[in-house]
Amino acid sequence: MDQKYQKRLERNLVKYAWLKIFIMRVYLPVIGVYLVMVGRLSLTEIAVIATIATIILFILQMPAGYLADKFGNQWALKLGSVITLTGPLWYLILPNFWGGLIGLTLYQSGQAFMGGTMEALVHDTLVKLNREQQYIKVMGRAVSYGLIGNVVAVTLVPLTYPICQALPFLIGFATQVALFFLVRSFEYPELPRQRAIKDPIEALHKIVTKQNVALFVFYGFLAGAAFMNGVGEYSQLRLTELGVAVGLLGVVMASGSLLGAILGRVIFIFDQVRARAFYLFDLVLMTGCLLLMGLAPNWVVGVAAVIVFVGWTRVRGILYQSKVLVDLKHVYKATLISALNFFANLWQMVMPLVLAWSVATRGGSLAGGYVLFAGIAFLAGMVFWLWIWFAVRGGDSRT
């Protein structure tokens, strides 16, 4: 391989870490405040915006992955960067319901095209460099740098809001411009394909096997459990109930992200663990943290449980991506990762409702609700884990 070409490929791995920073909304912590204070939106209107944008992402997720496989990673990443480019500016152009809806919809739509494609590009790069088996190690390192960058950006950018309400969104636009040029600087390796991808029905048939669906459902189920229960609004309410000051909630979440950055550097050790053993470990760890959030006798235990939960959820997806990219060796890489994200989004619409029901069943007690929810999540997760077990024994794939 030409040395200059090899260097360009190796730079892809460094650029991916920067991409993980720029693709995030650094203005995220001030969106709610801005829409309420400046746009005069109600909490219901903000919820409607989030719901519509989530549905759009849900609809686009797998078709976008298929189109990335059909037309190439370069096409999909460039299109995604164009779609997200002006998103932050719409909050300033139309500081009302429609501006909020357009801004979030553009971000979610761009994410649909970039989500699975980024990881597929990294995998293609490693295949070209004959380093495919290092996927977890390389991704873990990149995610570590990305998480540290995100913590710094999300901490500092909101501090500009009191100076000028438009500044966080202008900085956000600058990061999208950087993203726009970054995706154009990647070296996009050409790999021999087993056969041309033409028919979407045929592609779907290749992806939807008993083994794959079982794995997708299991992964998505736990991702749904993490959505609002461990890293979102419910955990924040539970921590304040335990005596944590509101002003320190951001510190707790940042600590979780920093733990994720540390875990990212050592996550490759799980590559030596058999797939089904890792899935069981994932289930026990996540439901165990949720149980601790409910049973926590004081804020120390509650904070520790949340930090571990947040840190783990920041990196666990890398291992699942490795299973579908490295172990399954499908041609439809972006489609596979998009399928993982698709099922995660599906369960993210379901699991918060299950937790809300659990809390209501326990008389409005968050502590009791978390305990009940953890029990339901563990039992349901075991059913899905056994589904994977029997699908594997059926010889549907290698995982």
N, C-alpha and C positions, 0 to 999 in steps of 0.2 A: 504494500500500500504506500502511495506517495506520502512523504512525511508532512508536507504542508496540509494535505487533505486530512491526515490523521489528527493534526493539531486543531484544525477547524472542527472536527467531530468532537474532540475532547473538550473544546470550549463550549459545546452545546450543554455539557453537564454543569458547567459554571453558570451559564446563562439561564438554565432552568431554575436555579436558586433565586436569581433576580426576578425571573418571571413570576415565581410564587409570591414575591413581595408586591410587584406592580399590579398583579391581577386582583388583589384584594382592595376593598373599598376603605381607604384610610380615613375617610370622613364618616364611617359607619356610626361611631358613638354619638354624633351630633344630629343625625338625620331626624330622629324622633322629636328632639327638642326643637329643631328648626321648623319642622312641619307644623308643630303645635303652636309655637310662639309667633312665627312669621306667617305661615300659611293658614293659621287658624283652623287646622283640621282637628276633628275629634278622634279619640282612640279607635272608634268604630271605623272611621274612614281609613285610618292607617292600617287596620287589620284587613280591610277590603283590598287595599293596594297590595299588601303582602300575599294575600290569597290569590289574587289574579295573576301576579307575577310568578308565583309558585306553580300554578296550573300551566302557565305558558312554558315554563322550564320542563315540567313533567311531560308535556306533549312533545317538545322538541328534542328531548334527551337522546333517545335511541335513533330517531331519523338522522340527527346531526352526526352521531357516531358512524352510522352507515355511510353517509355522504363523505365523511372524512376518509373512510376506507376506500370509497369508490373514486374520489377525485384527488386524494392525497392529503397528508398532514399539513403541507404548506398552504394549500388552498383554505383548509378549515381554520387554521390559526390566524391567517391574514383576515379572513372574513370575520372571525370572532373579534379581533382587535378593532376592526372598523366599526362593528356594531356597538361595542362598548365605549368607543372614543368620546362621544359627546354626552354620555350618560350623566356625569356629575353636573354639567352646565344646565341641564333642564330644571334642576332644583332652583337655580337662579333666574332662568328665563321665565319660568312659570312657577312661582312660589305658592302653589296651591295643590289641590288633589291631582290635577292632570300632570303637572310637572313631576310630582312624586311618583305617579304611575308610570310615566314615560321613562324617567330615570331608572327605576328599578327594573322595568321590563327590558330595557336595553341591556342592563347588566346581566340579567338572568338569561336572555337570549344569547348574548355573547358567550356566557359560561357554557351553554349547551354545546356550542361548537368547539370550545377550547378545553373543556373538562377532561374528557377521555383522550383527546388528541395529544395533549402535552405528554402524558405518560406513554402513549404509543410512540411518540417521537423519541423519547429517552430510550425506550426499549429497542427501537430500530437502530439508534446510535450505538448502543452496547453490542447489538448483534453484529454490526459492521466492524466494531473494534474487537470482536471475538471475546467480549466480556459479559455475555448475556447472563451468566450465573451470578454476577455481581449486582444485579438489579436492586435488591433490597438494600445493600450497603450503600450504593450510589444514591438511591432515592432517599434513604434515611439521612445521609449527610446533607443533601440539598434541602430537604424539609427542615432540618435543624437550622440552617442559615436563614431559610425563609421565615420560620417562626420567630427567630430573634429579630429579624427585620420588621416583621409585622408588629411585634410587641413595642418596638421603638416607635414605629410610625403611628400606630393607633394610640399610643400614649402621648406623643408630642403634637400631632396634628390637631386634636380637639382643643389644645391650649391656645390655638390661634383664634378660636371662635369668639372669645370676649373682645379681642382686638378688632376683628371685623367678621361679621357673620358669613361673608362670602368666601373668606380665606380657605377654610377646609375644603370647600368644593372646587376652588381654583387649584389647590394643591392636588386634589383628586384628579382633576382634568390633566394636570401635568404628569401624573403617574400613568394615565391612560395614553398620553402621547408617547411616553417612554416605552410603554408596552407595545404600541403600534410600531415603533422602530425596532424594538428588540426582536419581535417575531420575524422581522425581515432580515435579521442578521444571522439567524440560525443556518447551519449547514443541514440540508434535508437529504439524508442518505437514500439512495435508490436500492431497494432490495428485490431480488427475484421473487415473484409471487407464484403461488402454486397454480393459480388460474385467475383469469380476469373476473372481477366482481361486477356482475351486471344486474342480476335479478334480486331485488330486495327480499322477495319471498324465499328464494333459495338461501340468501344470507341469514334470514331469520331462522330457517330450518337448521342451518349449521350451528347457530348459537343456542337455540332452545332445545337442549338435551335434558334428560332427567337429572343428570349430575349438575349441570350448570344452573338450572332453575333452582334446585335445592340449595346450592351455594349462594345464589343471588338472594333468595328469600331469607336465608339465615343472616347474611351480611346486612341486608337492608333492615331486617327486624331489629338488630342491635344498634344500627345507625339511627333508626327511629327512636329507640329508647334513649339515645344520647342527645336528641335534638333539643328539647326544652327541659328535660328532666335532670340532666347532669350538667349541661353547660349553658342553660338558658334561664328563662324567667323563674321557673319553679325552684331551681336550686338557689337562686338569689333570695327568694322569699323564705326558703327554709333556713338559709344562713342568717338572715336578719332576725328570724324567729329565735335562733340560738344565741343572738346577742352581737352579731357582727355588724359594725357600723356601715351604713350605705356607702359612704365614701371609700370604704376599704374593699368593696366587692370587686372593683376593677383590679386591685392588687392581687386578689385571690385568683381571678381568671388569668392575669398575666403570669402568676406563679405557675399555674397549670400549663400554660404555653411554654414557659421556660423548661419545665420538666419534660414536656414533649420534645423540646430541642435536644435535651440530654438523651432521652430515649432514642431519638432518631439516630444518634451516633452508635448505639449498641443494638439496634433493632435487628441487625443481621444475624444475631445469635439464634433467633427463632427460625432461621432458615434451616437449621439442623433438626427442628422438631417436625414430626410427622404432621401432615395437614390436619387430620381429624383431631389429633391431640391438641393442636394449637387452637382450633375452633372451640373445643371444650374449655380450654384455659381462658379464651376471650370471653366466653359466656359467663364463667364463674367469676372472673375479675370484675366485669361490668355490673352484673347483678349484685355481686357482693358489695361494691361501692354504693350502689343504690340502696341496698339494705342498711348500710352504715349511715347513710344520710338520714334515714328514718329513725334508727335506733340511737343515734349520737346523743350521749348524755350532756355534752357541752360543745362549745363552738370549736374547740381544738380538734376533736374527732370529726366534726362536720366539715371543717375546712380541709383537713387532711384527705377525707374521702373525696371531696370535690376536686382538689388539686390532682390527685391520682387519676380520677375519672377523666378530667379534662386533658391531662398529659397523655394518657393512653389513647383517647379518641383522636388525638392529633396525628398519631402515627400508625394506628392499627390497619388503616386502609392500604398501606404499602404492602403488607403481607398478603392481603387478598388480591391485590393487583398482580403480585408476583405469581400467585397460584394460577391465575387465568392467562397470564402472558408467558411466563417461563415454563410452567408445567403443562398447560393445555396446548400451547403452541398453535393457536388458531391464526389464520390469515387475518381475520376480522378483529384487529387489535382495538381500535378506537371504539368499535361497536361493543366489544366485551366490557371495556371500562365504562362505557355509557350505560350498559345494562346494569352494572353494579350501582351506578349513580341513580338510575331509574328506579330500582327497587328501594334504594335508600330514601328517595324523595317520596315514594309511595307510602312507606312506613312512617315517614316524618309527618304525614297528614293523619295517621291513625293513632300512633302511640301517645301523643299529648292528650288525646281524648280518653285513652285508657287510664292515664294518670289522673286526669280530672275526675273521671268516674270513681277511681279508687279513693281519692280524697273525699269526694261526696259521700261515698259508702261508709267511710270512717268518721262521719259526722263533721266534715270540714277540717279534719286534722291533717296537716301536711305530714307529720311524723307517721301517723297510722297509714296514710295514703301511700307513702313511700314504701313502707314495709309490705303492704298488700301488693303494690305494683311490682316490687322486686320479686315477690313470690310468683306472680302471674308471668312475669318476663322469664324467670328461670324455667318454669314448667313448659311454657310455650317454646322457649329456646331449645330445651331438651328434645321436644318433639321434632323440631326442624333439624337438630343435630342428628337424630336417629334417621331422619329422612336422607340426609347426606350419606350416612353409613350404609343404608340399604341401596341407595343409588350407586355407590361405589362398588358394592358387592355384586350389583347387576352388571358391572363391567362397562358402564356407559362412558367412562373416561379414566384418566390416569390419576386424578387428584385423590 
